[in-house]
């Protein structure tokens, strides 16, 4: 059984994995840490749990988009036109996602 020690948001974690999958785990963690960086750039102070909730929602949103794209392709629809590398709506979309996350977090904090 392999193990990988990784850092996310400045915290060190040891992750177990199958032998030979260590680099894959490192790549996944790099993706997660990149999302943490995005959220931190938006400002605001978040607990570790809330930060990781935001990351999970961003990744779930991306996964949902990919599933929609796959379903469209399976149905014979043309692939969507790739977004420009600098999407001016990205900040607005992230702000809307952050607002939804804050609403969820607030409801979870209520007794």
CORHU-V241895 format. One record per residue. N is the residue number from 1. RES is the residue in three letters. PHI is phi in degrees with one decimal (* if undefined). OMEGA is omega as a letter, one per 30 degrees, with the letter a starting at -180 (999 if undefined). NEAR is the number of other ideal C-beta (glycine too) atoms within 8 Angstrom. Layout:
n	res	phi	omega	near
N	RES	PHI	OMEGA	NEAR
N	RES	PHI	OMEGA	NEAR
This chain:
n	res	phi	omega	near
1	UNK	*	l	6
2	UNK	-82.5	l	10
3	UNK	-140.1	l	9
4	UNK	-131.5	l	11
5	UNK	-101.5	a	7
6	UNK	-130.6	l	11
7	UNK	-122.4	l	9
8	UNK	-131.4	l	11
9	UNK	55.4	l	10
10	UNK	85.3	a	4
11	UNK	-105.2	a	7
12	UNK	-92.8	l	6
13	UNK	-136.1	l	8
14	UNK	-104.6	a	8
15	UNK	-117.6	l	10
16	UNK	-85.1	l	6
17	UNK	-157.4	l	12
18	UNK	-69.9	l	6
19	UNK	-55.5	l	6
20	UNK	91.3	a	5
21	UNK	-98.9	a	9
22	UNK	-58.6	a	10
23	UNK	-66.1	l	6
24	UNK	-60.8	l	8
25	UNK	-62.4	l	12
26	UNK	-60.2	l	10
27	UNK	-64.5	l	8
28	UNK	-62.7	a	8
29	UNK	-64.9	l	13
30	UNK	-61.7	l	8
31	UNK	-64.7	l	9
32	UNK	-64.1	a	11
33	UNK	-65.5	l	11
34	UNK	-64.1	l	8
35	UNK	-66.4	l	12
36	UNK	-58.0	l	12
37	UNK	-60.5	l	8
38	UNK	-60.2	a	10
39	UNK	-66.6	l	13
40	UNK	-63.5	l	9
41	UNK	-66.0	l	6
42	UNK	-73.0	l	9
43	UNK	89.8	a	4
44	UNK	88.3	l	5
45	UNK	-105.8	a	2
46	UNK	-126.4	l	8
47	UNK	-70.0	l	5
48	UNK	-59.2	a	8
49	UNK	-64.1	a	6
50	UNK	-67.3	l	10
51	UNK	-59.5	a	13
52	UNK	-69.3	l	10
53	UNK	-64.3	l	11
54	UNK	-60.1	l	14
55	UNK	-60.7	a	12
56	UNK	-60.7	l	8
57	UNK	-67.4	l	11
58	UNK	-61.6	l	13
59	UNK	-66.9	l	11
60	UNK	-64.7	l	8
61	UNK	-63.8	l	9
62	UNK	-62.0	l	8
63	UNK	-61.3	l	8
64	UNK	-60.0	l	8
65	UNK	-60.9	l	8
66	UNK	-64.5	l	8
67	UNK	-63.2	l	8
68	UNK	-61.7	l	8
69	UNK	-59.9	a	10
70	UNK	-64.4	l	8
71	UNK	-62.8	l	8
72	UNK	-62.4	a	10
73	UNK	-65.8	l	9
74	UNK	-64.1	l	6
75	UNK	-89.2	l	6
76	UNK	82.0	l	4
77	UNK	-76.1	l	6
78	UNK	-67.7	l	3
79	UNK	-64.2	l	7
80	UNK	-65.3	l	6
81	UNK	-69.0	a	4
82	UNK	-59.1	l	4
83	UNK	-70.7	l	5
84	UNK	-61.1	a	5
85	UNK	-62.2	l	4
86	UNK	-111.4	a	4
87	UNK	-82.3	a	7
88	UNK	-66.3	l	5
89	UNK	-86.7	a	6
90	UNK	-59.6	a	7
91	UNK	-62.0	l	7
92	UNK	-64.8	l	7
93	UNK	-64.2	l	8
94	UNK	-63.7	l	11
95	UNK	-64.3	l	9
96	UNK	-64.0	l	8
97	UNK	-62.8	l	12
98	UNK	-61.1	l	12
99	UNK	-63.5	l	8
100	UNK	-63.4	l	9
101	UNK	-63.4	l	12
102	UNK	-60.4	l	8
103	UNK	-62.1	l	8
104	UNK	-64.5	a	9
105	UNK	-62.3	l	10
106	UNK	-62.3	l	8
107	UNK	-66.8	l	7
108	UNK	-73.4	a	6
109	UNK	-79.8	l	5
110	UNK	-68.1	a	5
111	UNK	-67.7	999	1
